[in-house]
Amino acid sequence: MLPTLSHEEILRYSRHLLIPEVGLEGQRKLKAASILVIGTGGLGSPVSLYLAAAGVGHIGLVDYDVVDESNLQRQVIHGTAAIGELKVESARRRMLDLNPGIEVEVYNEPFTSQNAMRIAADYDVIIDGTDNFPTRYLSNDVCVLLGKPNVYGSIFRFEGQASVFDARRGPCYRCLFPEPPPPGMVPSCAEGGVLGVLPGTIGTIQATEALKLILGIGESLIGRLLLYNALDMTFDFVNLKKNPKCKICSAEPEITELIDYEAFCGVPGHDHDEGSAGKEWDITASELAERLKNGIPLRLIDVREPHELEISRIPGAQLIPLGQLAGRLSELDSAEDIVLFCKAGTRSARALEVLLSAGFRKVKNLKGGINAWAREVDPSLPIY
């Protein structure tokens, strides 16, 4: 039996009640519904705000990060006063301020193979607001195994995607992407940037799709992939088909339980403070500064993009963007000591792999990148 609405709720949701496709019964369905939002960042912010405002009765939030100043350009559920606070707590406080009549349950933990089934089991709809491939595949597989819809979104720079994957009625994420891209092939938003308003567009679409699923109205994005380009303001659609040989949602699946998704994708599923190539290949900012101070010969290679030099730079470094490195190896001498760096150490760790595969051995990765250099060595440089 659906819950009733109080007089206060009828007033609050009156604009919904006036829509024939929603009405009183639809609002009661929303009050009875439970939706899990994985991630309270760029996508999770608008998703969570609009689900709360719409009156979804039970909303779960999964995240383990804390609010950072660099988040505020796009993660609009958080404010300056929340810097340093757990994201799930910051988001819950804002959602309950927006609508104190809902229940917000928080999971301050990474979404992993060990806890995903437990967390997702009692929710009607799962919304994927993550930014990495291991968690996307995990979210998909959880939804297939539990028989739940997975509302998908992704963003990068000026482009976004959205769809609803429901293996009971259409394809799943693995039908579209059977295998993850090679590690390092697709940069993250932290590496390549994102227009601050873009997650608002895609996240709002995700929230819309979730509400439609609960209400049982309209035509969902099941079987369709929405492609959005903010620069030319276009929306395109790609029709998707179920893969009869899909490893998890076909008639004879190979995957019947959750796997190691970091191993499957070859990349970490969760953020780390500093990019590292491993203890053997890392050099800290302090160690690098000491070597330079002592006049030890070495070659500094900056693998960032040219426009990043306008933000910060280390004197004497040579710029060879990561995408050009493989084609410019002839400019490097394998007999030299080489130190690679980028913004935070992630791209330079991949650059190190390129050099190692080409036979270079006297090479190091600046752990934490130029941001670590700014924190530990040269505070006059900005951190970005």
C-alpha positions as CSV (number, residue, x, y, z in Angstrom):
1,M,0.0,0.0,0.0
2,L,1.3,3.4,-0.9
3,P,1.9,6.0,1.8
4,T,-0.4,8.9,2.3
5,L,0.6,12.6,1.9
6,S,0.2,15.1,4.7
7,H,-1.4,18.5,4.0
8,E,2.1,20.0,4.1
9,E,3.3,17.5,1.5
10,I,0.3,18.2,-0.7
11,L,1.3,21.9,-0.7
12,R,5.0,21.2,-1.2
13,Y,4.4,18.9,-4.2
14,S,1.4,20.8,-5.6
15,R,3.1,21.4,-9.0
16,H,3.5,17.7,-9.3
17,L,-0.1,16.9,-8.3
18,L,-1.3,19.2,-11.1
19,I,0.4,17.0,-13.8
20,P,-2.0,14.2,-14.9
21,E,0.9,11.9,-15.4
22,V,2.1,12.3,-11.8
23,G,-0.9,13.4,-9.7
24,L,-1.5,12.2,-6.2
25,E,-0.8,8.6,-6.9
26,G,2.4,9.3,-8.6
27,Q,3.6,11.5,-5.7
28,R,2.8,8.7,-3.3
29,K,4.9,6.3,-5.5
30,L,7.8,8.7,-5.2
31,K,7.4,8.8,-1.5
32,A,7.5,5.0,-1.3
33,A,10.5,4.8,-3.6
34,S,14.1,4.2,-2.8
35,I,17.0,5.3,-5.0
36,L,20.7,4.7,-4.5
37,V,23.1,7.4,-5.8
38,I,26.7,6.2,-6.2
39,G,28.9,9.3,-5.9
40,T,28.1,12.7,-4.5
41,G,30.4,14.6,-6.9
42,G,29.6,16.4,-10.2
43,L,26.8,14.1,-11.3
44,G,25.6,13.1,-7.9
45,S,25.1,16.7,-6.8
46,P,22.2,17.6,-9.2
47,V,20.9,14.0,-9.1
48,S,20.6,14.1,-5.3
49,L,19.2,17.6,-5.1
50,Y,16.4,17.0,-7.6
51,L,15.5,13.6,-6.2
52,A,15.2,15.2,-2.7
53,A,13.2,18.1,-4.1
54,A,10.9,15.7,-6.0
55,G,10.0,13.8,-2.8
56,V,11.7,10.5,-3.3
57,G,11.2,9.0,0.2
58,H,14.4,7.1,0.7
59,I,17.7,8.1,-0.9
60,G,21.0,6.4,-0.4
61,L,24.3,8.1,-0.9
62,V,27.6,6.3,-1.4
63,D,30.9,8.2,-1.3
64,Y,34.0,8.1,0.8
65,D,35.7,11.4,-0.2
66,V,35.8,14.8,1.5
67,V,34.9,18.1,0.0
68,D,37.8,19.9,-1.6
69,E,37.9,23.4,-2.9
70,S,38.5,22.2,-6.5
71,N,35.1,20.4,-6.2
72,L,33.0,23.5,-5.9
73,Q,33.3,24.5,-9.5
74,R,30.8,21.8,-10.4
75,Q,29.7,19.8,-7.3
76,V,26.9,22.2,-6.4
77,I,25.4,20.3,-3.5
78,H,28.5,21.3,-1.4
79,G,29.5,24.7,-0.3
80,T,32.6,26.5,0.9
81,A,31.8,25.9,4.5
82,A,31.8,22.1,3.8
83,I,35.4,22.0,2.7
84,G,37.1,19.2,4.6
85,E,33.8,17.6,5.5
86,L,32.7,14.1,4.4
87,K,30.8,14.5,1.1
88,V,28.0,12.2,2.2
89,E,27.4,14.3,5.3
90,S,27.6,17.6,3.4
91,A,25.2,16.2,0.8
92,R,22.7,14.8,3.3
93,R,22.6,18.1,5.3
94,R,21.8,20.1,2.1
95,M,19.2,17.5,0.9
96,L,17.4,17.6,4.3
97,D,17.5,21.3,4.3
98,L,15.8,21.3,0.9
99,N,13.3,18.6,2.0
100,P,13.1,17.5,5.6
101,G,10.4,15.0,4.8
102,I,12.6,12.5,3.2
103,E,15.1,9.9,4.6
104,V,18.7,10.1,3.4
105,E,20.9,7.1,4.3
106,V,24.7,7.5,3.8
107,Y,27.4,5.0,3.2
108,N,30.8,6.6,3.9
109,E,32.8,3.9,2.1
110,P,34.0,3.0,-1.3
111,F,31.6,1.0,-3.5
112,T,33.4,-2.3,-3.9
113,S,32.8,-5.9,-4.8
114,Q,32.7,-6.7,-1.1
115,N,29.9,-4.3,-0.1
116,A,28.0,-3.5,-3.3
117,M,25.4,-6.2,-3.1
118,R,24.7,-5.4,0.5
119,I,24.3,-1.7,-0.1
120,A,22.3,-1.9,-3.3
121,A,19.9,-4.8,-2.4
122,D,17.0,-2.8,-0.9
123,Y,16.9,0.1,-3.5
124,D,14.5,0.3,-6.4
125,V,16.8,2.2,-8.8
126,I,20.6,2.6,-8.9
127,I,22.1,5.8,-10.3
128,D,25.7,5.7,-11.4
129,G,27.4,9.0,-10.7
130,T,30.9,7.7,-10.7
131,D,33.9,8.8,-12.8
132,N,35.9,5.6,-13.3
133,F,35.6,2.4,-15.2
134,P,35.9,-0.2,-12.4
135,T,33.0,1.3,-10.5
136,R,30.9,1.6,-13.7
137,Y,31.3,-2.1,-14.5
138,L,30.7,-2.9,-10.8
139,S,27.5,-0.8,-10.8
140,N,26.3,-2.5,-14.0
141,D,27.0,-6.0,-12.8
142,V,25.3,-5.4,-9.4
143,C,22.2,-4.2,-11.2
144,V,22.1,-7.1,-13.6
145,L,22.6,-9.7,-10.8
146,L,19.9,-8.0,-8.6
147,G,17.5,-7.2,-11.5
148,K,17.5,-3.5,-11.0
149,P,17.8,-0.5,-13.5
150,N,21.1,1.3,-13.7
151,V,20.8,5.0,-14.6
152,Y,24.1,5.8,-16.3
153,G,25.9,9.1,-16.9
154,S,29.4,10.2,-17.8
155,I,31.0,13.6,-18.5
156,F,34.3,14.9,-19.9
157,R,35.2,18.5,-20.9
158,F,32.2,19.6,-22.9
159,E,30.6,16.2,-23.7
160,G,28.2,13.9,-21.8
161,Q,26.4,10.6,-22.1
162,A,23.3,9.2,-20.4
163,S,21.3,6.0,-20.7
164,V,19.3,3.5,-18.6
165,F,20.7,0.0,-18.6
166,D,18.1,-2.6,-17.5
167,A,19.0,-6.2,-18.5
168,R,15.4,-7.3,-18.0
169,R,14.2,-5.0,-20.8
170,G,17.2,-4.1,-22.9
171,P,21.0,-4.0,-23.0
172,C,23.3,-3.6,-20.1
173,Y,26.5,-1.5,-19.9
174,R,28.6,-4.5,-20.9
175,C,26.5,-5.0,-24.1
176,L,27.7,-1.5,-25.1
177,F,31.3,-1.8,-23.7
178,P,32.2,-5.5,-23.4
179,E,35.8,-4.5,-22.5
180,P,37.2,-1.4,-20.8
181,P,39.5,0.9,-22.7
182,P,43.3,0.3,-22.3
183,P,44.6,1.9,-19.1
184,G,45.3,5.6,-19.7
185,M,43.5,5.8,-23.0
186,V,40.6,7.8,-21.6
187,P,41.7,10.6,-19.2
188,S,39.6,11.4,-16.2
189,C,38.0,14.8,-15.5
190,A,40.8,15.4,-12.9
191,E,43.3,15.1,-15.8
192,G,41.4,16.6,-18.7
193,G,38.9,19.0,-17.0
194,V,35.1,19.4,-17.3
195,L,32.9,22.5,-17.9
196,G,31.3,23.1,-14.5
197,V,27.7,23.2,-15.8
198,L,28.0,20.0,-17.8
199,P,27.3,17.6,-14.9
200,G,24.3,19.7,-14.1
201,T,22.9,18.9,-17.6
202,I,23.7,15.2,-17.5
203,G,22.9,14.7,-13.8
204,T,19.5,16.3,-14.2
205,I,18.8,13.9,-17.1
206,Q,19.7,11.0,-14.9
207,A,17.3,12.3,-12.2
208,T,14.6,12.7,-14.8
209,E,15.1,9.1,-16.0
210,A,15.0,7.8,-12.4
211,L,11.7,9.6,-11.7
212,K,10.2,8.3,-14.9
213,L,11.1,4.8,-13.9
214,I,9.4,5.2,-10.5
215,L,6.3,6.8,-12.0
216,G,6.1,4.4,-14.9
217,I,5.6,7.2,-17.4
218,G,7.1,8.3,-20.7
219,E,9.8,6.6,-22.8
220,S,13.0,5.9,-20.9
221,L,16.5,5.8,-22.3
222,I,16.5,1.9,-22.1
223,G,18.1,0.8,-25.4
224,R,19.3,4.3,-26.3
225,L,22.5,6.2,-25.5
226,L,22.1,10.0,-25.3
227,L,25.1,12.0,-26.5
228,Y,25.3,15.7,-25.5
229,N,27.8,18.3,-26.8
230,A,27.6,21.6,-24.9
231,L,29.8,23.5,-27.4
232,D,27.3,23.1,-30.3
233,M,24.3,22.4,-28.1
234,T,23.4,19.1,-29.7
235,F,21.6,16.0,-28.5
236,D,22.2,12.8,-30.5
237,F,20.9,9.3,-29.8
238,V,22.4,5.9,-30.6
239,N,20.1,2.9,-30.6
240,L,21.5,0.0,-28.5
241,K,20.8,-3.7,-28.8
242,K,21.3,-6.4,-26.3
243,N,24.4,-8.5,-27.0
244,P,23.3,-12.2,-27.2
245,K,26.8,-13.1,-26.1
246,C,27.1,-10.6,-23.2
247,K,29.2,-12.0,-20.4
248,I,26.7,-11.1,-17.7
249,C,23.2,-10.5,-19.1
250,S,23.0,-13.2,-21.9
251,A,21.1,-16.5,-21.6
252,E,24.3,-18.2,-20.7
253,P,26.4,-15.7,-18.7
254,E,30.1,-16.2,-17.9
255,I,29.9,-13.8,-14.9
256,T,27.6,-15.0,-12.2
257,E,29.1,-13.1,-9.3
258,L,31.1,-9.9,-8.7
259,I,34.7,-9.9,-9.8
260,D,37.9,-7.9,-9.2
261,Y,37.0,-4.8,-11.2
262,E,40.3,-3.0,-10.7
263,A,42.1,-6.0,-12.1
264,F,39.6,-6.2,-15.0
265,C,40.0,-2.6,-16.0
266,G,43.7,-2.3,-15.1
267,V,43.2,1.0,-13.2
268,P,42.3,1.9,-9.6
269,G,38.6,2.2,-8.9
270,H,39.1,4.9,-6.3
271,D,41.0,8.1,-6.1
272,H,44.3,8.4,-4.4
273,D,45.8,11.7,-3.1
274,E,48.9,11.4,-5.2
275,G,49.7,9.6,-8.5
276,S,52.3,7.0,-8.0
277,A,54.3,4.7,-10.2
278,G,55.3,2.5,-7.3
279,K,58.0,2.8,-4.7
280,E,60.8,1.7,-7.1
281,W,60.0,4.3,-9.7
282,D,58.8,7.3,-7.6
283,I,60.7,10.3,-6.4
284,T,59.2,12.8,-3.9
285,A,59.2,16.5,-4.5
286,S,61.6,17.0,-1.5
287,E,64.0,14.4,-2.9
288,L,63.9,16.0,-6.4
289,A,64.6,19.4,-4.9
290,E,67.6,18.1,-2.9
291,R,69.0,16.5,-6.1
292,L,68.6,19.7,-8.0
293,K,70.1,21.7,-5.1
294,N,73.2,19.4,-5.1
295,G,73.6,19.8,-8.9
296,I,73.0,16.2,-9.7
297,P,72.5,16.1,-13.5
298,L,69.0,15.1,-14.5
299,R,66.4,15.9,-17.2
300,L,63.0,17.1,-16.1
301,I,60.2,16.2,-18.6
302,D,56.8,17.9,-18.1
303,V,54.1,15.6,-19.7
304,R,51.2,18.0,-19.2
305,E,49.4,19.9,-21.9
306,P,50.8,23.3,-23.2
307,H,48.0,25.4,-21.7
308,E,48.8,24.1,-18.2
309,L,52.1,25.9,-18.3
310,E,50.1,29.1,-17.8
311,I,49.1,27.8,-14.4
312,S,52.4,26.6,-13.0
313,R,55.8,25.3,-14.2
314,I,59.1,24.1,-12.8
315,P,62.1,26.0,-14.3
316,G,64.3,24.0,-16.6
317,A,61.7,21.4,-17.5
318,Q,61.1,20.4,-21.1
319,L,57.5,20.0,-22.2
320,I,56.6,16.8,-24.0
321,P,52.8,16.2,-23.6
322,L,52.0,12.6,-22.8
323,G,50.2,12.1,-26.1
324,Q,53.3,13.0,-28.0
325,L,55.8,11.1,-25.9
326,A,55.9,7.9,-27.9
327,G,56.6,9.8,-31.1
328,R,59.4,11.9,-29.5
329,L,61.5,9.3,-27.8
330,S,64.4,10.2,-30.1
331,E,64.7,13.5,-28.2
332,L,65.6,11.6,-25.0
333,D,68.8,9.9,-24.0
334,S,68.4,6.6,-22.1
335,A,71.8,7.3,-20.5
336,E,70.4,10.4,-18.7
337,D,68.6,10.4,-15.4
338,I,65.0,11.5,-16.3
339,V,62.3,12.7,-14.0
340,L,58.7,12.9,-15.4
341,F,56.0,15.0,-13.9
342,C,52.4,16.2,-14.5
343,K,49.7,17.8,-12.4
344,A,49.4,15.1,-9.8
345,G,51.5,12.2,-10.9
346,T,48.9,10.1,-12.8
347,R,49.9,11.0,-16.4
348,S,53.6,11.0,-15.6
349,A,53.2,7.4,-14.2
350,R,51.8,6.4,-17.5
351,A,54.6,8.3,-19.3
352,L,57.0,6.3,-17.2
353,E,55.5,3.0,-18.5
354,V,56.0,4.3,-22.1
355,L,59.7,4.9,-21.4
356,L,60.2,1.6,-19.6
357,S,58.6,-0.3,-22.5
358,A,61.1,1.5,-24.8
359,G,64.0,0.3,-22.8
360,F,64.6,3.4,-20.5
361,R,65.7,2.4,-17.0
362,K,67.1,5.6,-15.4
363,V,63.7,7.2,-15.1
364,K,61.6,8.4,-12.1
365,N,58.0,9.7,-11.6
366,L,57.5,12.8,-9.5
367,K,55.0,11.5,-7.0
368,G,52.1,13.9,-6.6
369,G,53.2,15.9,-9.6
370,I,53.8,19.6,-9.7
371,N,51.0,20.0,-7.1
372,A,53.3,18.1,-4.6
373,W,56.2,20.4,-5.7
374,A,54.0,23.4,-4.9
375,R,53.1,22.0,-1.4
376,E,56.5,20.8,-0.4
377,V,59.1,22.9,-2.3
378,D,57.7,26.1,-3.9
379,P,54.6,27.5,-2.2
380,S,54.5,30.4,-4.6
381,L,53.0,28.0,-7.2
382,P,49.3,27.5,-7.2
383,I,47.7,24.1,-6.7
384,Y,45.1,23.1,-9.2
